[in-house]
Amino acid sequence: MKTDTLGTSAPIKNDELKELLNEPVATNEKQYDSNRIFGAIDMWNLQKKQRTSLAMRRRLN
């Protein structure tokens, strides 16, 4: 009977792990402008979201 198990994948060697940790990782984060002003369109979007969420709550009750 085999006593050791590998699980879902084979273990990573220390050299391979160090190499993977040093590689740069690309991210898909948006860069937001810190000088952005809360405008009328933002207020309209908030009110629209509130209306739709309220309608959903009414349908569920």
DSSP file (Angstrom, degrees, kcal/mol; ACC not computed):
  #  RESIDUE AA STRUCTURE BP1 BP2  ACC     N-H-->O    O-->H-N    N-H-->O    O-->H-N    TCO  KAPPA ALPHA  PHI   PSI    X-CA   Y-CA   Z-CA
    1    1 A M              0   0    0      0, 0.0     2,-0.4     0, 0.0     0, 0.0   0.000 360.0 360.0 360.0 133.7    0.0    0.0    0.0
    2    2 A K        -     0   0    0      1,-0.1     0, 0.0     2,-0.0     0, 0.0  -0.662 360.0-171.6 -82.4 129.1    1.3    3.4   -1.0
    3    3 A T        +     0   0    0     -2,-0.4     2,-0.4     2,-0.0    -1,-0.1   0.761  62.7  67.1 -95.3 -27.3    1.5    5.8    2.0
    4    4 A D        -     0   0    0      2,-0.0     2,-0.3     0, 0.0    -2,-0.0  -0.772  64.5-163.0 -99.4 142.2    2.4    9.1    0.4
    5    5 A T        -     0   0    0     -2,-0.4    -2,-0.0     1,-0.1     0, 0.0  -0.880  18.1-153.4-121.5 153.9    0.0   10.9   -1.9
    6    6 A L    >   -     0   0    0     -2,-0.3     3,-0.7     1,-0.3     2,-0.2   0.632  29.9-152.3 -98.9 -16.6    0.5   13.7   -4.4
    7    7 A G  T 3   -     0   0    0      1,-0.2    -1,-0.3     3,-0.0     3,-0.1  -0.543  59.2 -29.7  77.7-145.0   -2.9   15.2   -4.4
    8    8 A T  T 3  S+     0   0    0     -2,-0.2     2,-0.3     1,-0.1    -1,-0.2   0.705 129.3  19.9 -84.7 -19.8   -4.1   17.0   -7.5
    9    9 A S  S <  S-     0   0    0     -3,-0.7    -1,-0.1     3,-0.0     3,-0.1  -0.962  84.9 -95.5-145.8 162.6   -0.7   18.1   -8.7
   10   10 A A        -     0   0    0     -2,-0.3    -4,-0.0     1,-0.1    -2,-0.0  -0.468  52.2 -95.9 -75.5 149.7    2.9   17.3   -8.3
   11   11 A P        -     0   0    0      0, 0.0     2,-0.4     0, 0.0    -1,-0.1  -0.320  36.8-120.7 -66.2 150.0    4.9   19.3   -5.8
   12   12 A I        -     0   0    0     -3,-0.1     2,-0.1     1,-0.0    -3,-0.0  -0.762  24.1-122.7 -94.0 135.3    6.9   22.3   -7.1
   13   13 A K     >  -     0   0    0     -2,-0.4     4,-2.3     1,-0.1     5,-0.2  -0.368  23.2-113.6 -73.0 156.3   10.7   22.3   -6.5
   14   14 A N  H  > S+     0   0    0      1,-0.2     4,-2.3     2,-0.2     5,-0.2   0.878 116.0  52.6 -60.1 -40.2   12.2   25.2   -4.6
   15   15 A D  H  > S+     0   0    0      1,-0.2     4,-1.9     2,-0.2    -1,-0.2   0.914 111.1  46.7 -63.2 -42.8   14.1   26.5   -7.7
   16   16 A E  H  > S+     0   0    0      1,-0.2     4,-2.2     2,-0.2    -1,-0.2   0.880 110.9  52.8 -66.6 -38.0   10.9   26.5   -9.8
   17   17 A L  H  X S+     0   0    0     -4,-2.3     4,-2.2     2,-0.2    -2,-0.2   0.921 108.7  48.8 -64.4 -44.4    9.0   28.3   -7.0
   18   18 A K  H  X S+     0   0    0     -4,-2.3     4,-1.2     1,-0.2    -1,-0.2   0.894 111.3  50.8 -61.6 -40.5   11.7   31.0   -6.8
   19   19 A E  H  X S+     0   0    0     -4,-1.9     4,-0.6     1,-0.2     3,-0.3   0.900 110.8  48.3 -65.3 -40.5   11.6   31.5  -10.5
   20   20 A L  H >< S+     0   0    0     -4,-2.2     3,-0.7     1,-0.2    -2,-0.2   0.872 109.1  52.9 -67.8 -36.5    7.8   31.8  -10.6
   21   21 A L  H 3< S+     0   0    0     -4,-2.2    -1,-0.2     1,-0.2    -2,-0.2   0.742 105.9  54.4 -72.4 -22.0    7.7   34.3   -7.7
   22   22 A N  H 3< S+     0   0    0     -4,-1.2    -1,-0.2    -3,-0.3    -2,-0.2   0.591  85.2 101.4 -87.7 -11.0   10.2   36.6   -9.5
   23   23 A E  S << S-     0   0    0     -3,-0.7     2,-0.1    -4,-0.6    -3,-0.0  -0.517  79.3-113.3 -75.5 139.7    8.2   36.9  -12.7
   24   24 A P        -     0   0    0      0, 0.0     2,-0.5     0, 0.0    -1,-0.1  -0.438  27.1-141.1 -70.6 147.1    6.1   40.1  -13.2
   25   25 A V        -     0   0    0     -2,-0.1     2,-0.3     0, 0.0     0, 0.0  -0.935   7.5-136.5-114.0 128.6    2.4   39.6  -13.1
   26   26 A A        -     0   0    0     -2,-0.5     2,-0.3     2,-0.0     0, 0.0  -0.637  21.4-162.0 -82.4 138.6    0.1   41.6  -15.4
   27   27 A T        -     0   0    0     -2,-0.3     0, 0.0     2,-0.1     0, 0.0  -0.878  22.0-146.2-120.1 155.3   -3.0   43.1  -13.9
   28   28 A N        +     0   0    0     -2,-0.3     2,-0.2     2,-0.1    -2,-0.0  -0.025  50.2 140.6-105.8  27.8   -6.2   44.3  -15.5
   29   29 A E        -     0   0    0      1,-0.1     2,-0.3     2,-0.0    -2,-0.1  -0.484  51.3-124.9 -74.4 140.4   -6.8   47.0  -12.9
   30   30 A K        -     0   0    0     -2,-0.2     2,-0.8     1,-0.0    -1,-0.1  -0.633  17.1-127.5 -82.7 142.2   -8.1   50.3  -14.2
   31   31 A Q        -     0   0    0     -2,-0.3     2,-0.3     2,-0.0    -1,-0.0  -0.818  27.6-153.1 -91.0 110.7   -6.1   53.4  -13.3
   32   32 A Y        -     0   0    0     -2,-0.8     2,-0.5     1,-0.1     3,-0.0  -0.643  16.0-118.9 -88.9 140.8   -8.6   55.9  -11.8
   33   33 A D    >   -     0   0    0     -2,-0.3     3,-1.3     1,-0.1    -1,-0.1  -0.646  14.6-152.5 -77.4 124.8   -8.0   59.6  -12.0
   34   34 A S  T 3  S+     0   0    0     -2,-0.5    -1,-0.1     1,-0.3    -2,-0.0   0.657  92.9  59.6 -74.4 -14.0   -7.7   61.0   -8.5
   35   35 A N  T 3  S+     0   0    0      2,-0.1    -1,-0.3    -3,-0.0     2,-0.1   0.234  75.4 134.0 -96.4  13.8   -9.0   64.4   -9.6
   36   36 A R    <   -     0   0    0     -3,-1.3     2,-0.4     1,-0.1    -4,-0.0  -0.395  47.2-141.8 -69.1 139.1  -12.3   63.0  -10.9
   37   37 A I        -     0   0    0     -2,-0.1     2,-0.7     1,-0.0    -1,-0.1  -0.828  17.1-115.8-104.8 139.4  -15.3   65.0   -9.8
   38   38 A F        -     0   0    0     -2,-0.4     2,-0.1     4,-0.1    -1,-0.0  -0.637  50.0-177.5 -72.8 114.2  -18.7   63.5   -8.8
   39   39 A G     >  -     0   0    0     -2,-0.7     4,-1.7     1,-0.0     5,-0.1  -0.357  42.2 -87.4-111.2-172.4  -21.0   64.8  -11.6
   40   40 A A  H  > S+     0   0    0      1,-0.2     4,-2.4     2,-0.2     5,-0.2   0.854 123.2  55.4 -65.3 -37.1  -24.6   64.7  -12.6
   41   41 A I  H  > S+     0   0    0      1,-0.2     4,-2.2     2,-0.2    -1,-0.2   0.868 106.2  52.2 -66.4 -34.3  -24.2   61.4  -14.6
   42   42 A D  H  > S+     0   0    0      2,-0.2     4,-2.0     1,-0.2    -1,-0.2   0.903 110.0  48.1 -66.1 -40.9  -22.8   59.8  -11.4
   43   43 A M  H  X S+     0   0    0     -4,-1.7     4,-2.3     2,-0.2    -2,-0.2   0.900 110.8  51.5 -65.1 -40.5  -25.8   60.9   -9.4
   44   44 A W  H  X S+     0   0    0     -4,-2.4     4,-2.3     1,-0.2    -2,-0.2   0.909 109.1  50.7 -62.4 -42.9  -28.1   59.6  -12.2
   45   45 A N  H  X S+     0   0    0     -4,-2.2     4,-2.2     2,-0.2    -1,-0.2   0.894 109.8  50.3 -63.4 -40.5  -26.4   56.2  -12.2
   46   46 A L  H  X S+     0   0    0     -4,-2.0     4,-2.1     2,-0.2    -1,-0.2   0.929 111.8  47.2 -62.8 -44.9  -26.8   56.0   -8.4
   47   47 A Q  H  X S+     0   0    0     -4,-2.3     4,-2.3     1,-0.2    -2,-0.2   0.885 110.8  52.6 -65.0 -37.9  -30.5   56.8   -8.6
   48   48 A K  H  X S+     0   0    0     -4,-2.3     4,-2.2     1,-0.2    -1,-0.2   0.917 109.2  49.2 -63.6 -43.3  -31.0   54.3  -11.4
   49   49 A K  H  X S+     0   0    0     -4,-2.2     4,-2.2     1,-0.2    -1,-0.2   0.887 110.6  50.9 -63.2 -39.0  -29.4   51.5   -9.4
   50   50 A Q  H  X S+     0   0    0     -4,-2.1     4,-2.1     2,-0.2    -1,-0.2   0.905 109.5  50.4 -65.8 -40.6  -31.6   52.4   -6.4
   51   51 A R  H  X S+     0   0    0     -4,-2.3     4,-2.1     1,-0.2    -2,-0.2   0.921 112.6  45.8 -63.4 -43.8  -34.7   52.2   -8.5
   52   52 A T  H  X S+     0   0    0     -4,-2.2     4,-1.9     1,-0.2    -1,-0.2   0.882 112.9  49.2 -70.0 -36.9  -33.8   48.8  -10.0
   53   53 A S  H  X S+     0   0    0     -4,-2.2     4,-1.9     2,-0.2    -1,-0.2   0.871 110.5  51.1 -69.9 -34.6  -32.9   47.3   -6.6
   54   54 A L  H  X S+     0   0    0     -4,-2.1     4,-2.0     2,-0.2    -2,-0.2   0.902 109.2  50.9 -66.5 -41.1  -36.1   48.6   -5.0
   55   55 A A  H  X S+     0   0    0     -4,-2.1     4,-1.8     1,-0.2    -2,-0.2   0.888 108.9  51.5 -63.1 -39.0  -38.1   47.0   -7.9
   56   56 A M  H  X S+     0   0    0     -4,-1.9     4,-1.7     1,-0.2    -1,-0.2   0.899 108.9  50.7 -65.5 -40.0  -36.4   43.7   -7.4
   57   57 A R  H  X S+     0   0    0     -4,-1.9     4,-1.3     1,-0.2    -1,-0.2   0.881 108.7  52.0 -65.5 -36.9  -37.1   43.8   -3.6
   58   58 A R  H  < S+     0   0    0     -4,-2.0    -1,-0.2     1,-0.2    -2,-0.2   0.878 108.3  51.3 -66.6 -36.8  -40.8   44.5   -4.3
   59   59 A R  H  < S+     0   0    0     -4,-1.8    -1,-0.2     1,-0.2    -2,-0.2   0.848 108.8  51.1 -68.7 -33.7  -41.0   41.5   -6.7
   60   60 A L  H  <        0   0    0     -4,-1.7    -1,-0.2     1,-0.2    -2,-0.2   0.774 360.0 360.0 -76.2 -25.7  -39.5   39.1   -4.2
   61   61 A N     <        0   0    0     -4,-1.3    -1,-0.2    -5,-0.1    -2,-0.2   0.475 360.0 360.0 -84.7 360.0  -41.9   40.0   -1.4
